[in-house]
């Protein structure tokens, strides 16, 4: 009887650990993708002023052709 209770307790602990691991992995993936999106948005924002600064140069080069 005691062995059965220990087995059930171990099984319960194992399931809890698996669930916790799954939650941690999921949270890590969400955090990673969020960080990746933030980085992409930052790169886009940094590129926009450069594009705006180069726009007159591109227009001038078209007139030269």
C-alpha positions in Angstrom: 0.0 0.0 0.0 2.8 2.4 0.9 4.6 1.7 -2.3 1.4 2.5 -4.3 1.1 5.9 -2.5 4.7 6.7 -3.2 4.3 5.7 -6.9 1.2 7.9 -7.2 3.1 10.8 -5.5 6.0 10.4 -7.9 3.8 10.2 -10.9 2.0 13.4 -9.8 5.3 15.2 -9.3 6.5 14.0 -12.7 3.4 15.3 -14.3 3.7 18.6 -12.5 7.3 19.0 -13.6 6.4 18.2 -17.2 3.7 20.8 -17.1 6.0 23.4 -15.6 8.7 22.6 -18.3 6.0 23.0 -21.0 5.0 26.3 -19.6 8.6 27.5 -19.3 9.3 26.5 -22.9 6.2 28.2 -24.2 6.9 31.4 -22.3 10.5 31.3 -23.6 9.3 31.0 -27.2 6.8 33.8 -26.7 9.5 36.0 -25.2 11.9 35.1 -28.1 9.4 35.9 -30.8 8.4 39.2 -29.0 12.1 40.2 -28.8 12.6 39.3 -32.5 9.6 41.4 -33.5 10.8 44.3 -31.4 14.2 44.1 -33.1 12.6 44.0 -36.6 10.5 47.1 -35.8 13.6 48.9 -34.5 15.5 48.0 -37.7 12.6 49.3 -39.8 12.4 52.6 -37.8 16.1 53.1 -38.2 15.9 52.4 -41.9 13.1 54.9 -42.6 15.1 58.1 -41.9 17.8 56.8 -44.1 15.3 56.1 -46.9 13.9 59.6 -46.5 17.3 61.1 -46.7 18.2 59.2 -49.8 14.9 59.9 -51.6 16.0 63.3 -53.1 19.2 61.6 -54.3 17.3 59.0 -56.1 15.0 61.6 -57.7 18.0 63.6 -58.9 19.6 60.6 -60.5 16.4 59.9 -62.5 16.5 63.4 -63.9 20.1 62.9 -65.0 19.3 59.9 -67.1 
